[in-house]
Amino acid sequence: MNDLVPVLGGFLSDPFDLIDIPVREWVTEFVNWIVATFREFFRTWISPPVRGTMEAIQWALTSTPPLIFLAVLFIIGWRAASWKVGLFAVIAFAFVGFMGVWYELMITLSLVATAVLFCLLIGVPLGILCSRKDWFYTGMRPVLDIMQTTPPFVYLVPAVMLFSIGNVPGLIATIIFAMPPTIRLTNLGIRQVQTEFIEAATAFGSTPRQILWKVQLPLALPTIMAGLNQTIMLSLSMVVIAAIIGAGGLGLEVYAGLERLNIGQAFVGGIGIVLLAMVLDRITQGLGDKGPASRAKKSE
């Protein structure tokens, strides 16, 4: 009995000393195994398409004269939402240009556009598959939870180990971090399509592919666009964080300002990021509001 007293006393004072779960060692060994096994695969097959897409978008944005870009931006904002949104977008981007960070704005926009493009190419098909197969969505849910709740900085370490530093590892981390809303809301939007529409399409002899493309996706478009909006916002936040590992753009302005304690430089970069986020948010919301389902609700 006397021998149990120290044990019980130690358990009550600090029970976590009795069992040590070496999670750090397990994760480190797992990541090291992935890097040693798949580094060449990632650098040979994953990096080139991401880098090529980013460089193409970046070249298109940076080589376009600012006045032409602003005119196209106004047309996009006008057609997507309203002339007020188009005018706001022009004023916001022009203000960033007058602050002297136009090139950095274009770099950030190219990074966000690249990340969002790959999120859509991967996320929408996965969302469609989740809506068709309950077992697949059940398996994807914990994966999406981990992707969406893991702190953004955690993604930077394996990305650098696999791809070195630069824009590509920042983009890979951004794609992983920003993809879950696209998958979740694509799945949700398709599942929310009323069965009456599907039954009517089936009665007229539509195939499952035709029902998907001509009934479910158009009616689910507002929900999918909401997922796109969230993906854009998450991409923008992650692109800023990725400046730590060499990604350029406005995030680098903020990071450099923090390093040098230059509040003006950090503030300029932050204002540019805020205005870019507002413009992208207004345009994507306008696109979602012009979907078939939104028009049907407004006509009721």
MODELLER restraints for C-alpha pairs under 7 A, 6 or more apart:
rsr = mdl.restraints
at = mdl.atoms
rsr.add(forms.Gaussian(group=physical.xy_distance, feature=features.Distance(at['CA:31:A'], at['CA:158:A']), mean=6.93, stdev=0.5))
rsr.add(forms.Gaussian(group=physical.xy_distance, feature=features.Distance(at['CA:35:A'], at['CA:161:A']), mean=6.67, stdev=0.5))
rsr.add(forms.Gaussian(group=physical.xy_distance, feature=features.Distance(at['CA:35:A'], at['CA:162:A']), mean=5.82, stdev=0.5))
rsr.add(forms.Gaussian(group=physical.xy_distance, feature=features.Distance(at['CA:39:A'], at['CA:162:A']), mean=5.32, stdev=0.5))
rsr.add(forms.Gaussian(group=physical.xy_distance, feature=features.Distance(at['CA:42:A'], at['CA:162:A']), mean=7.00, stdev=0.5))
rsr.add(forms.Gaussian(group=physical.xy_distance, feature=features.Distance(at['CA:43:A'], at['CA:163:A']), mean=6.35, stdev=0.5))
rsr.add(forms.Gaussian(group=physical.xy_distance, feature=features.Distance(at['CA:47:A'], at['CA:168:A']), mean=6.63, stdev=0.5))
rsr.add(forms.Gaussian(group=physical.xy_distance, feature=features.Distance(at['CA:50:A'], at['CA:168:A']), mean=6.83, stdev=0.5))
rsr.add(forms.Gaussian(group=physical.xy_distance, feature=features.Distance(at['CA:51:A'], at['CA:168:A']), mean=6.11, stdev=0.5))
rsr.add(forms.Gaussian(group=physical.xy_distance, feature=features.Distance(at['CA:53:A'], at['CA:114:A']), mean=6.56, stdev=0.5))
rsr.add(forms.Gaussian(group=physical.xy_distance, feature=features.Distance(at['CA:54:A'], at['CA:110:A']), mean=6.40, stdev=0.5))
rsr.add(forms.Gaussian(group=physical.xy_distance, feature=features.Distance(at['CA:54:A'], at['CA:111:A']), mean=6.48, stdev=0.5))
rsr.add(forms.Gaussian(group=physical.xy_distance, feature=features.Distance(at['CA:54:A'], at['CA:114:A']), mean=5.54, stdev=0.5))
rsr.add(forms.Gaussian(group=physical.xy_distance, feature=features.Distance(at['CA:57:A'], at['CA:110:A']), mean=5.63, stdev=0.5))
rsr.add(forms.Gaussian(group=physical.xy_distance, feature=features.Distance(at['CA:58:A'], at['CA:107:A']), mean=6.21, stdev=0.5))
rsr.add(forms.Gaussian(group=physical.xy_distance, feature=features.Distance(at['CA:58:A'], at['CA:110:A']), mean=5.08, stdev=0.5))
rsr.add(forms.Gaussian(group=physical.xy_distance, feature=features.Distance(at['CA:61:A'], at['CA:106:A']), mean=5.97, stdev=0.5))
rsr.add(forms.Gaussian(group=physical.xy_distance, feature=features.Distance(at['CA:62:A'], at['CA:103:A']), mean=6.62, stdev=0.5))
rsr.add(forms.Gaussian(group=physical.xy_distance, feature=features.Distance(at['CA:62:A'], at['CA:106:A']), mean=6.08, stdev=0.5))
rsr.add(forms.Gaussian(group=physical.xy_distance, feature=features.Distance(at['CA:70:A'], at['CA:90:A']), mean=5.62, stdev=0.5))
rsr.add(forms.Gaussian(group=physical.xy_distance, feature=features.Distance(at['CA:73:A'], at['CA:86:A']), mean=6.71, stdev=0.5))
rsr.add(forms.Gaussian(group=physical.xy_distance, feature=features.Distance(at['CA:73:A'], at['CA:89:A']), mean=6.90, stdev=0.5))
rsr.add(forms.Gaussian(group=physical.xy_distance, feature=features.Distance(at['CA:73:A'], at['CA:90:A']), mean=6.64, stdev=0.5))
rsr.add(forms.Gaussian(group=physical.xy_distance, feature=features.Distance(at['CA:74:A'], at['CA:86:A']), mean=4.14, stdev=0.5))
rsr.add(forms.Gaussian(group=physical.xy_distance, feature=features.Distance(at['CA:74:A'], at['CA:87:A']), mean=6.05, stdev=0.5))
rsr.add(forms.Gaussian(group=physical.xy_distance, feature=features.Distance(at['CA:74:A'], at['CA:89:A']), mean=6.67, stdev=0.5))
rsr.add(forms.Gaussian(group=physical.xy_distance, feature=features.Distance(at['CA:74:A'], at['CA:90:A']), mean=6.03, stdev=0.5))
rsr.add(forms.Gaussian(group=physical.xy_distance, feature=features.Distance(at['CA:75:A'], at['CA:86:A']), mean=6.49, stdev=0.5))
rsr.add(forms.Gaussian(group=physical.xy_distance, feature=features.Distance(at['CA:76:A'], at['CA:86:A']), mean=6.84, stdev=0.5))
rsr.add(forms.Gaussian(group=physical.xy_distance, feature=features.Distance(at['CA:77:A'], at['CA:83:A']), mean=6.77, stdev=0.5))
rsr.add(forms.Gaussian(group=physical.xy_distance, feature=features.Distance(at['CA:77:A'], at['CA:85:A']), mean=5.40, stdev=0.5))
rsr.add(forms.Gaussian(group=physical.xy_distance, feature=features.Distance(at['CA:77:A'], at['CA:86:A']), mean=3.91, stdev=0.5))
rsr.add(forms.Gaussian(group=physical.xy_distance, feature=features.Distance(at['CA:77:A'], at['CA:89:A']), mean=6.98, stdev=0.5))
rsr.add(forms.Gaussian(group=physical.xy_distance, feature=features.Distance(at['CA:77:A'], at['CA:283:A']), mean=5.74, stdev=0.5))
rsr.add(forms.Gaussian(group=physical.xy_distance, feature=features.Distance(at['CA:78:A'], at['CA:85:A']), mean=6.29, stdev=0.5))
rsr.add(forms.Gaussian(group=physical.xy_distance, feature=features.Distance(at['CA:78:A'], at['CA:86:A']), mean=4.74, stdev=0.5))
rsr.add(forms.Gaussian(group=physical.xy_distance, feature=features.Distance(at['CA:80:A'], at['CA:283:A']), mean=5.88, stdev=0.5))
rsr.add(forms.Gaussian(group=physical.xy_distance, feature=features.Distance(at['CA:80:A'], at['CA:286:A']), mean=5.22, stdev=0.5))
rsr.add(forms.Gaussian(group=physical.xy_distance, feature=features.Distance(at['CA:80:A'], at['CA:287:A']), mean=5.05, stdev=0.5))
rsr.add(forms.Gaussian(group=physical.xy_distance, feature=features.Distance(at['CA:81:A'], at['CA:283:A']), mean=6.12, stdev=0.5))
rsr.add(forms.Gaussian(group=physical.xy_distance, feature=features.Distance(at['CA:81:A'], at['CA:286:A']), mean=4.09, stdev=0.5))
rsr.add(forms.Gaussian(group=physical.xy_distance, feature=features.Distance(at['CA:81:A'], at['CA:287:A']), mean=6.46, stdev=0.5))
rsr.add(forms.Gaussian(group=physical.xy_distance, feature=features.Distance(at['CA:85:A'], at['CA:282:A']), mean=6.77, stdev=0.5))
rsr.add(forms.Gaussian(group=physical.xy_distance, feature=features.Distance(at['CA:89:A'], at['CA:279:A']), mean=5.46, stdev=0.5))
rsr.add(forms.Gaussian(group=physical.xy_distance, feature=features.Distance(at['CA:92:A'], at['CA:275:A']), mean=5.91, stdev=0.5))
rsr.add(forms.Gaussian(group=physical.xy_distance, feature=features.Distance(at['CA:96:A'], at['CA:102:A']), mean=6.17, stdev=0.5))
rsr.add(forms.Gaussian(group=physical.xy_distance, feature=features.Distance(at['CA:96:A'], at['CA:272:A']), mean=5.71, stdev=0.5))
rsr.add(forms.Gaussian(group=physical.xy_distance, feature=features.Distance(at['CA:104:A'], at['CA:249:A']), mean=4.14, stdev=0.5))
rsr.add(forms.Gaussian(group=physical.xy_distance, feature=features.Distance(at['CA:104:A'], at['CA:250:A']), mean=5.27, stdev=0.5))
rsr.add(forms.Gaussian(group=physical.xy_distance, feature=features.Distance(at['CA:105:A'], at['CA:249:A']), mean=6.11, stdev=0.5))
rsr.add(forms.Gaussian(group=physical.xy_distance, feature=features.Distance(at['CA:105:A'], at['CA:250:A']), mean=6.03, stdev=0.5))
rsr.add(forms.Gaussian(group=physical.xy_distance, feature=features.Distance(at['CA:105:A'], at['CA:272:A']), mean=6.98, stdev=0.5))
rsr.add(forms.Gaussian(group=physical.xy_distance, feature=features.Distance(at['CA:107:A'], at['CA:248:A']), mean=6.71, stdev=0.5))
rsr.add(forms.Gaussian(group=physical.xy_distance, feature=features.Distance(at['CA:107:A'], at['CA:249:A']), mean=4.90, stdev=0.5))
rsr.add(forms.Gaussian(group=physical.xy_distance, feature=features.Distance(at['CA:108:A'], at['CA:249:A']), mean=4.68, stdev=0.5))
rsr.add(forms.Gaussian(group=physical.xy_distance, feature=features.Distance(at['CA:108:A'], at['CA:250:A']), mean=6.09, stdev=0.5))
rsr.add(forms.Gaussian(group=physical.xy_distance, feature=features.Distance(at['CA:111:A'], at['CA:171:A']), mean=6.93, stdev=0.5))
rsr.add(forms.Gaussian(group=physical.xy_distance, feature=features.Distance(at['CA:112:A'], at['CA:232:A']), mean=6.93, stdev=0.5))
rsr.add(forms.Gaussian(group=physical.xy_distance, feature=features.Distance(at['CA:112:A'], at['CA:235:A']), mean=5.81, stdev=0.5))
rsr.add(forms.Gaussian(group=physical.xy_distance, feature=features.Distance(at['CA:112:A'], at['CA:236:A']), mean=5.97, stdev=0.5))
rsr.add(forms.Gaussian(group=physical.xy_distance, feature=features.Distance(at['CA:115:A'], at['CA:171:A']), mean=6.02, stdev=0.5))
rsr.add(forms.Gaussian(group=physical.xy_distance, feature=features.Distance(at['CA:115:A'], at['CA:174:A']), mean=6.43, stdev=0.5))
rsr.add(forms.Gaussian(group=physical.xy_distance, feature=features.Distance(at['CA:115:A'], at['CA:175:A']), mean=5.31, stdev=0.5))
rsr.add(forms.Gaussian(group=physical.xy_distance, feature=features.Distance(at['CA:115:A'], at['CA:235:A']), mean=6.69, stdev=0.5))
rsr.add(forms.Gaussian(group=physical.xy_distance, feature=features.Distance(at['CA:116:A'], at['CA:231:A']), mean=6.76, stdev=0.5))
rsr.add(forms.Gaussian(group=physical.xy_distance, feature=features.Distance(at['CA:116:A'], at['CA:232:A']), mean=6.29, stdev=0.5))
rsr.add(forms.Gaussian(group=physical.xy_distance, feature=features.Distance(at['CA:118:A'], at['CA:175:A']), mean=6.91, stdev=0.5))
rsr.add(forms.Gaussian(group=physical.xy_distance, feature=features.Distance(at['CA:119:A'], at['CA:175:A']), mean=5.89, stdev=0.5))
rsr.add(forms.Gaussian(group=physical.xy_distance, feature=features.Distance(at['CA:119:A'], at['CA:179:A']), mean=5.12, stdev=0.5))
rsr.add(forms.Gaussian(group=physical.xy_distance, feature=features.Distance(at['CA:120:A'], at['CA:182:A']), mean=6.90, stdev=0.5))
rsr.add(forms.Gaussian(group=physical.xy_distance, feature=features.Distance(at['CA:123:A'], at['CA:179:A']), mean=6.09, stdev=0.5))
rsr.add(forms.Gaussian(group=physical.xy_distance, feature=features.Distance(at['CA:123:A'], at['CA:182:A']), mean=5.49, stdev=0.5))
rsr.add(forms.Gaussian(group=physical.xy_distance, feature=features.Distance(at['CA:123:A'], at['CA:183:A']), mean=4.82, stdev=0.5))
rsr.add(forms.Gaussian(group=physical.xy_distance, feature=features.Distance(at['CA:124:A'], at['CA:182:A']), mean=6.35, stdev=0.5))
rsr.add(forms.Gaussian(group=physical.xy_distance, feature=features.Distance(at['CA:124:A'], at['CA:183:A']), mean=5.88, stdev=0.5))
rsr.add(forms.Gaussian(group=physical.xy_distance, feature=features.Distance(at['CA:124:A'], at['CA:186:A']), mean=6.16, stdev=0.5))
rsr.add(forms.Gaussian(group=physical.xy_distance, feature=features.Distance(at['CA:126:A'], at['CA:183:A']), mean=6.06, stdev=0.5))
rsr.add(forms.Gaussian(group=physical.xy_distance, feature=features.Distance(at['CA:127:A'], at['CA:183:A']), mean=4.26, stdev=0.5))
rsr.add(forms.Gaussian(group=physical.xy_distance, feature=features.Distance(at['CA:127:A'], at['CA:184:A']), mean=6.29, stdev=0.5))
rsr.add(forms.Gaussian(group=physical.xy_distance, feature=features.Distance(at['CA:127:A'], at['CA:186:A']), mean=4.93, stdev=0.5))
rsr.add(forms.Gaussian(group=physical.xy_distance, feature=features.Distance(at['CA:127:A'], at['CA:187:A']), mean=4.54, stdev=0.5))
rsr.add(forms.Gaussian(group=physical.xy_distance, feature=features.Distance(at['CA:128:A'], at['CA:186:A']), mean=6.50, stdev=0.5))
rsr.add(forms.Gaussian(group=physical.xy_distance, feature=features.Distance(at['CA:128:A'], at['CA:187:A']), mean=5.79, stdev=0.5))
rsr.add(forms.Gaussian(group=physical.xy_distance, feature=features.Distance(at['CA:130:A'], at['CA:136:A']), mean=5.68, stdev=0.5))
rsr.add(forms.Gaussian(group=physical.xy_distance, feature=features.Distance(at['CA:130:A'], at['CA:137:A']), mean=4.55, stdev=0.5))
rsr.add(forms.Gaussian(group=physical.xy_distance, feature=features.Distance(at['CA:130:A'], at['CA:187:A']), mean=5.80, stdev=0.5))
rsr.add(forms.Gaussian(group=physical.xy_distance, feature=features.Distance(at['CA:131:A'], at['CA:187:A']), mean=4.77, stdev=0.5))
rsr.add(forms.Gaussian(group=physical.xy_distance, feature=features.Distance(at['CA:131:A'], at['CA:190:A']), mean=6.44, stdev=0.5))
rsr.add(forms.Gaussian(group=physical.xy_distance, feature=features.Distance(at['CA:131:A'], at['CA:191:A']), mean=6.05, stdev=0.5))
rsr.add(forms.Gaussian(group=physical.xy_distance, feature=features.Distance(at['CA:144:A'], at['CA:180:A']), mean=5.58, stdev=0.5))
rsr.add(forms.Gaussian(group=physical.xy_distance, feature=features.Distance(at['CA:147:A'], at['CA:176:A']), mean=6.66, stdev=0.5))
rsr.add(forms.Gaussian(group=physical.xy_distance, feature=features.Distance(at['CA:147:A'], at['CA:177:A']), mean=5.81, stdev=0.5))
rsr.add(forms.Gaussian(group=physical.xy_distance, feature=features.Distance(at['CA:147:A'], at['CA:180:A']), mean=6.97, stdev=0.5))
rsr.add(forms.Gaussian(group=physical.xy_distance, feature=features.Distance(at['CA:148:A'], at['CA:177:A']), mean=6.02, stdev=0.5))
rsr.add(forms.Gaussian(group=physical.xy_distance, feature=features.Distance(at['CA:148:A'], at['CA:180:A']), mean=6.34, stdev=0.5))
rsr.add(forms.Gaussian(group=physical.xy_distance, feature=features.Distance(at['CA:152:A'], at['CA:238:A']), mean=6.79, stdev=0.5))
rsr.add(forms.Gaussian(group=physical.xy_distance, feature=features.Distance(at['CA:155:A'], at['CA:173:A']), mean=5.56, stdev=0.5))
rsr.add(forms.Gaussian(group=physical.xy_distance, feature=features.Distance(at['CA:156:A'], at['CA:173:A']), mean=6.44, stdev=0.5))
rsr.add(forms.Gaussian(group=physical.xy_distance, feature=features.Distance(at['CA:159:A'], at['CA:169:A']), mean=4.95, stdev=0.5))
rsr.add(forms.Gaussian(group=physical.xy_distance, feature=features.Distance(at['CA:159:A'], at['CA:172:A']), mean=6.96, stdev=0.5))
rsr.add(forms.Gaussian(group=physical.xy_distance, feature=features.Distance(at['CA:159:A'], at['CA:173:A']), mean=6.41, stdev=0.5))
rsr.add(forms.Gaussian(group=physical.xy_distance, feature=features.Distance(at['CA:160:A'], at['CA:169:A']), mean=5.90, stdev=0.5))
rsr.add(forms.Gaussian(group=physical.xy_distance, feature=features.Distance(at['CA:163:A'], at['CA:169:A']), mean=5.55, stdev=0.5))
rsr.add(forms.Gaussian(group=physical.xy_distance, feature=features.Distance(at['CA:165:A'], at['CA:245:A']), mean=5.40, stdev=0.5))
rsr.add(forms.Gaussian(group=physical.xy_distance, feature=features.Distance(at['CA:165:A'], at['CA:246:A']), mean=5.68, stdev=0.5))
rsr.add(forms.Gaussian(group=physical.xy_distance, feature=features.Distance(at['CA:166:A'], at['CA:245:A']), mean=6.14, stdev=0.5))
rsr.add(forms.Gaussian(group=physical.xy_distance, feature=features.Distance(at['CA:166:A'], at['CA:246:A']), mean=4.30, stdev=0.5))
rsr.add(forms.Gaussian(group=physical.xy_distance, feature=features.Distance(at['CA:166:A'], at['CA:247:A']), mean=5.27, stdev=0.5))
rsr.add(forms.Gaussian(group=physical.xy_distance, feature=features.Distance(at['CA:167:A'], at['CA:246:A']), mean=6.21, stdev=0.5))
rsr.add(forms.Gaussian(group=physical.xy_distance, feature=features.Distance(at['CA:167:A'], at['CA:247:A']), mean=4.38, stdev=0.5))
rsr.add(forms.Gaussian(group=physical.xy_distance, feature=features.Distance(at['CA:170:A'], at['CA:239:A']), mean=6.65, stdev=0.5))
rsr.add(forms.Gaussian(group=physical.xy_distance, feature=features.Distance(at['CA:170:A'], at['CA:242:A']), mean=4.88, stdev=0.5))
rsr.add(forms.Gaussian(group=physical.xy_distance, feature=features.Distance(at['CA:170:A'], at['CA:245:A']), mean=6.91, stdev=0.5))
rsr.add(forms.Gaussian(group=physical.xy_distance, feature=features.Distance(at['CA:170:A'], at['CA:247:A']), mean=6.02, stdev=0.5))
rsr.add(forms.Gaussian(group=physical.xy_distance, feature=features.Distance(at['CA:174:A'], at['CA:235:A']), mean=5.62, stdev=0.5))
rsr.add(forms.Gaussian(group=physical.xy_distance, feature=features.Distance(at['CA:174:A'], at['CA:238:A']), mean=5.46, stdev=0.5))
rsr.add(forms.Gaussian(group=physical.xy_distance, feature=features.Distance(at['CA:174:A'], at['CA:239:A']), mean=6.41, stdev=0.5))
rsr.add(forms.Gaussian(group=physical.xy_distance, feature=features.Distance(at['CA:178:A'], at['CA:231:A']), mean=4.98, stdev=0.5))
rsr.add(forms.Gaussian(group=physical.xy_distance, feature=features.Distance(at['CA:178:A'], at['CA:234:A']), mean=5.20, stdev=0.5))
rsr.add(forms.Gaussian(group=physical.xy_distance, feature=features.Distance(at['CA:178:A'], at['CA:235:A']), mean=5.47, stdev=0.5))
rsr.add(forms.Gaussian(group=physical.xy_distance, feature=features.Distance(at['CA:179:A'], at['CA:231:A']), mean=6.27, stdev=0.5))
rsr.add(forms.Gaussian(group=physical.xy_distance, feature=features.Distance(at['CA:181:A'], at['CA:227:A']), mean=4.93, stdev=0.5))
rsr.add(forms.Gaussian(group=physical.xy_distance, feature=features.Distance(at['CA:181:A'], at['CA:230:A']), mean=6.29, stdev=0.5))
rsr.add(forms.Gaussian(group=physical.xy_distance, feature=features.Distance(at['CA:181:A'], at['CA:231:A']), mean=6.02, stdev=0.5))
rsr.add(forms.Gaussian(group=physical.xy_distance, feature=features.Distance(at['CA:182:A'], at['CA:224:A']), mean=6.76, stdev=0.5))
rsr.add(forms.Gaussian(group=physical.xy_distance, feature=features.Distance(at['CA:182:A'], at['CA:227:A']), mean=4.66, stdev=0.5))
rsr.add(forms.Gaussian(group=physical.xy_distance, feature=features.Distance(at['CA:182:A'], at['CA:228:A']), mean=5.84, stdev=0.5))
rsr.add(forms.Gaussian(group=physical.xy_distance, feature=features.Distance(at['CA:182:A'], at['CA:231:A']), mean=6.50, stdev=0.5))
rsr.add(forms.Gaussian(group=physical.xy_distance, feature=features.Distance(at['CA:185:A'], at['CA:223:A']), mean=5.95, stdev=0.5))
rsr.add(forms.Gaussian(group=physical.xy_distance, feature=features.Distance(at['CA:185:A'], at['CA:224:A']), mean=5.53, stdev=0.5))
rsr.add(forms.Gaussian(group=physical.xy_distance, feature=features.Distance(at['CA:185:A'], at['CA:227:A']), mean=5.29, stdev=0.5))
rsr.add(forms.Gaussian(group=physical.xy_distance, feature=features.Distance(at['CA:186:A'], at['CA:223:A']), mean=6.87, stdev=0.5))
rsr.add(forms.Gaussian(group=physical.xy_distance, feature=features.Distance(at['CA:186:A'], at['CA:224:A']), mean=5.01, stdev=0.5))
rsr.add(forms.Gaussian(group=physical.xy_distance, feature=features.Distance(at['CA:189:A'], at['CA:220:A']), mean=4.45, stdev=0.5))
rsr.add(forms.Gaussian(group=physical.xy_distance, feature=features.Distance(at['CA:189:A'], at['CA:223:A']), mean=5.17, stdev=0.5))
rsr.add(forms.Gaussian(group=physical.xy_distance, feature=features.Distance(at['CA:189:A'], at['CA:224:A']), mean=6.35, stdev=0.5))
rsr.add(forms.Gaussian(group=physical.xy_distance, feature=features.Distance(at['CA:190:A'], at['CA:216:A']), mean=5.68, stdev=0.5))
rsr.add(forms.Gaussian(group=physical.xy_distance, feature=features.Distance(at['CA:190:A'], at['CA:217:A']), mean=6.61, stdev=0.5))
rsr.add(forms.Gaussian(group=physical.xy_distance, feature=features.Distance(at['CA:190:A'], at['CA:220:A']), mean=5.43, stdev=0.5))
rsr.add(forms.Gaussian(group=physical.xy_distance, feature=features.Distance(at['CA:193:A'], at['CA:216:A']), mean=6.22, stdev=0.5))
rsr.add(forms.Gaussian(group=physical.xy_distance, feature=features.Distance(at['CA:193:A'], at['CA:219:A']), mean=6.58, stdev=0.5))
rsr.add(forms.Gaussian(group=physical.xy_distance, feature=features.Distance(at['CA:193:A'], at['CA:220:A']), mean=6.68, stdev=0.5))
rsr.add(forms.Gaussian(group=physical.xy_distance, feature=features.Distance(at['CA:198:A'], at['CA:211:A']), mean=6.80, stdev=0.5))
rsr.add(forms.Gaussian(group=physical.xy_distance, feature=features.Distance(at['CA:201:A'], at['CA:211:A']), mean=6.52, stdev=0.5))
rsr.add(forms.Gaussian(group=physical.xy_distance, feature=features.Distance(at['CA:218:A'], at['CA:291:A']), mean=6.96, stdev=0.5))
rsr.add(forms.Gaussian(group=physical.xy_distance, feature=features.Distance(at['CA:218:A'], at['CA:292:A']), mean=6.22, stdev=0.5))
rsr.add(forms.Gaussian(group=physical.xy_distance, feature=features.Distance(at['CA:219:A'], at['CA:292:A']), mean=5.96, stdev=0.5))
rsr.add(forms.Gaussian(group=physical.xy_distance, feature=features.Distance(at['CA:219:A'], at['CA:293:A']), mean=5.00, stdev=0.5))
rsr.add(forms.Gaussian(group=physical.xy_distance, feature=features.Distance(at['CA:221:A'], at['CA:288:A']), mean=6.56, stdev=0.5))
rsr.add(forms.Gaussian(group=physical.xy_distance, feature=features.Distance(at['CA:221:A'], at['CA:291:A']), mean=5.92, stdev=0.5))
rsr.add(forms.Gaussian(group=physical.xy_distance, feature=features.Distance(at['CA:222:A'], at['CA:288:A']), mean=4.46, stdev=0.5))
rsr.add(forms.Gaussian(group=physical.xy_distance, feature=features.Distance(at['CA:222:A'], at['CA:289:A']), mean=6.46, stdev=0.5))
rsr.add(forms.Gaussian(group=physical.xy_distance, feature=features.Distance(at['CA:222:A'], at['CA:291:A']), mean=5.94, stdev=0.5))
rsr.add(forms.Gaussian(group=physical.xy_distance, feature=features.Distance(at['CA:222:A'], at['CA:293:A']), mean=6.95, stdev=0.5))
rsr.add(forms.Gaussian(group=physical.xy_distance, feature=features.Distance(at['CA:222:A'], at['CA:294:A']), mean=6.81, stdev=0.5))
rsr.add(forms.Gaussian(group=physical.xy_distance, feature=features.Distance(at['CA:225:A'], at['CA:284:A']), mean=6.69, stdev=0.5))
rsr.add(forms.Gaussian(group=physical.xy_distance, feature=features.Distance(at['CA:225:A'], at['CA:288:A']), mean=5.15, stdev=0.5))
rsr.add(forms.Gaussian(group=physical.xy_distance, feature=features.Distance(at['CA:229:A'], at['CA:281:A']), mean=6.25, stdev=0.5))
rsr.add(forms.Gaussian(group=physical.xy_distance, feature=features.Distance(at['CA:229:A'], at['CA:284:A']), mean=5.96, stdev=0.5))
rsr.add(forms.Gaussian(group=physical.xy_distance, feature=features.Distance(at['CA:233:A'], at['CA:277:A']), mean=6.64, stdev=0.5))
rsr.add(forms.Gaussian(group=physical.xy_distance, feature=features.Distance(at['CA:239:A'], at['CA:251:A']), mean=6.81, stdev=0.5))
rsr.add(forms.Gaussian(group=physical.xy_distance, feature=features.Distance(at['CA:240:A'], at['CA:251:A']), mean=4.01, stdev=0.5))
rsr.add(forms.Gaussian(group=physical.xy_distance, feature=features.Distance(at['CA:241:A'], at['CA:251:A']), mean=6.78, stdev=0.5))
rsr.add(forms.Gaussian(group=physical.xy_distance, feature=features.Distance(at['CA:243:A'], at['CA:251:A']), mean=5.41, stdev=0.5))
rsr.add(forms.Gaussian(group=physical.xy_distance, feature=features.Distance(at['CA:243:A'], at['CA:252:A']), mean=5.03, stdev=0.5))
rsr.add(forms.Gaussian(group=physical.xy_distance, feature=features.Distance(at['CA:243:A'], at['CA:255:A']), mean=6.73, stdev=0.5))
rsr.add(forms.Gaussian(group=physical.xy_distance, feature=features.Distance(at['CA:244:A'], at['CA:255:A']), mean=7.00, stdev=0.5))
rsr.add(forms.Gaussian(group=physical.xy_distance, feature=features.Distance(at['CA:250:A'], at['CA:269:A']), mean=4.96, stdev=0.5))
rsr.add(forms.Gaussian(group=physical.xy_distance, feature=features.Distance(at['CA:250:A'], at['CA:272:A']), mean=6.89, stdev=0.5))
rsr.add(forms.Gaussian(group=physical.xy_distance, feature=features.Distance(at['CA:250:A'], at['CA:273:A']), mean=6.65, stdev=0.5))
rsr.add(forms.Gaussian(group=physical.xy_distance, feature=features.Distance(at['CA:251:A'], at['CA:269:A']), mean=6.63, stdev=0.5))
rsr.add(forms.Gaussian(group=physical.xy_distance, feature=features.Distance(at['CA:253:A'], at['CA:265:A']), mean=6.20, stdev=0.5))
rsr.add(forms.Gaussian(group=physical.xy_distance, feature=features.Distance(at['CA:253:A'], at['CA:266:A']), mean=5.89, stdev=0.5))
rsr.add(forms.Gaussian(group=physical.xy_distance, feature=features.Distance(at['CA:253:A'], at['CA:269:A']), mean=5.20, stdev=0.5))
rsr.add(forms.Gaussian(group=physical.xy_distance, feature=features.Distance(at['CA:254:A'], at['CA:265:A']), mean=6.65, stdev=0.5))
rsr.add(forms.Gaussian(group=physical.xy_distance, feature=features.Distance(at['CA:254:A'], at['CA:266:A']), mean=4.07, stdev=0.5))
rsr.add(forms.Gaussian(group=physical.xy_distance, feature=features.Distance(at['CA:254:A'], at['CA:269:A']), mean=5.21, stdev=0.5))
rsr.add(forms.Gaussian(group=physical.xy_distance, feature=features.Distance(at['CA:254:A'], at['CA:270:A']), mean=6.38, stdev=0.5))
rsr.add(forms.Gaussian(group=physical.xy_distance, feature=features.Distance(at['CA:257:A'], at['CA:263:A']), mean=6.07, stdev=0.5))
rsr.add(forms.Gaussian(group=physical.xy_distance, feature=features.Distance(at['CA:257:A'], at['CA:265:A']), mean=5.08, stdev=0.5))
rsr.add(forms.Gaussian(group=physical.xy_distance, feature=features.Distance(at['CA:257:A'], at['CA:266:A']), mean=4.43, stdev=0.5))
rsr.add(forms.Gaussian(group=physical.xy_distance, feature=features.Distance(at['CA:258:A'], at['CA:266:A']), mean=6.47, stdev=0.5))
